[in-house]
């Protein structure tokens, strides 16, 4: 039961260093993720893309076609999140969705000419983003390695 005496600041237990925001790994990761996504926004708006659509395109520009399952595995997204995203991209005629003739349960996502054409327009985005970070290629590589390690450990 709460009483007035136990609800005063003096009666609260002290915040240990493990519970201080400044000592958390999760907060800078969260904040950096939000800020990086925000920094991409003007570039992506110019192409009429959302950040998740841009991620899908990066994979399709690399592989030309992938199944929904493969996209989900690579982007760490479930099909409930990915399917509506892909449907919107299909409506814009950037990609096609078709059943795999070898396995009707599988849906293959492939680039259409309009989606392929966006690749040339998006070519400057990574370069511009690296310029914003003011980090050397070695620092970027080391950070990517550390973040990939964290993702692997948590997966």
N, C-alpha and C positions, 0 to 999 in steps of 0.2 A: 504494500500500500504506500502510495506517495504522500508525503507530508510536505508542508511548506519548508521544513528544515532540511529535508533531503533534496529539495529542488533548487537550492541556492548554489551559486558558483563555488562557494567555499566547501560545500558538502559533496560536490562532484569529484569523482576520482581523477587524478591527474592524467593528462594525455601522455602516454609513453611515446618515446621517439619512433616506435614502429607504426604508430597511428598518425604521425604528422604527415600532412600532405606533401611537404617538401622532401620527405624521405621515401616517397612512393615511386615505383617505376611506372605504375599504371597511368598516373596523371600525365607525365610528360609524353608518353606514347599516345594517349588519347588527344592531348592538346596539339601535338605535332601532326597527327593524322587529320584533325579538323583544319589546321592551318594550311597544310599541304593541299588538301582538297579545295579549300577556299582559293588558294593561289592558282590552281588549275582552272577555276571557274571562268575567268574572262576568255581564256583560250578556247575552252570547250563551248561556251555560249556562241562564239563566232562560228562554230561548226554545227550548232544546234545539237550538241551532245551533252549527256549527263556523264558524270564521272564513271558510273558502272558501265555505261555503253562504251565509253572510251576503253575501259579494261577489256571488254568483250572484243572490240575491234583490234586491240593490240595482239590478242591471241589469234584472231582470224587472219590478220595480216601476216602473221608468222606461219600459220598452219593451213590457211585457205579454207579448211572445213574441219569441224570437230563435232562430236555428239554433245547433246545437252549435258549428259553425265560428265564428259571430259571437261567441258567448260566449268561446270559446278565444282569439280575436284580442283581444278587449277585456280579458280577464283575464290574458293572456300565459300561458295554460295549453294543453298539448297534449290531444288527445282521449283519450289513454291515462290521463291524470290526471282529466279532466273527466267521462268517461263513468261510472266507478264512483260518483263524487260525485253525479251526476244520478240514477243508479239508486236510490241511498239516499234521495234527496229525493222521488223518485217513489213509493217504498215507503211513505213517510210521508204520501203524498197531498197534497203541497205543490205539485207540478207534474206536468205530463203530458209525455210524449215521444211524438212521432208522426212518421212519415215524411212528407216534403213530397210531396203528390200531383203536383207539377210536376217534382220531381227526387227519385226514390226513394233516392238516395245521401245526401240531406240529411235531418237529423232536427230537427224544430221542437220547442222547449221552450216550454211555455206555463204560466202560473199557474193553479192550481186555487183554489177558494174558501179553503181552509185556508192556502195560501201568501199569498194576498191579505190574509187576516186578520192575518198576522204583521206586516204593514207598520205598522199602527197601534201594535202593541206595541213595535216597534223604533224608533219615532219619536224617542224620547228619547236613544237611543244616541249619535248624532253630537253632540248638545248637551252631554251629560255628558262625552264625550271631549274636546271643545273646552275645557270648563271645567278639565279635568285639566291641559291643556297650558299654561295661563296665558299665552297668546299673543293678540295683537290680531288682528282679522280681516285687517288689512293684512299682518301677519307671516305668518299662515297662508297667505294668497294668494301671497306672495312665495316662501315655502318650496315650496308646491305647484308653482309655475312652475319653480323650479329643479330639483325632483325630476322633473317631467315632461320637462324638457330633457335631463336625464341619461338617462332611459328612452329618449327618442327617439334620442339619440346611440348608445346601446348596442344598440338594436334593429336 
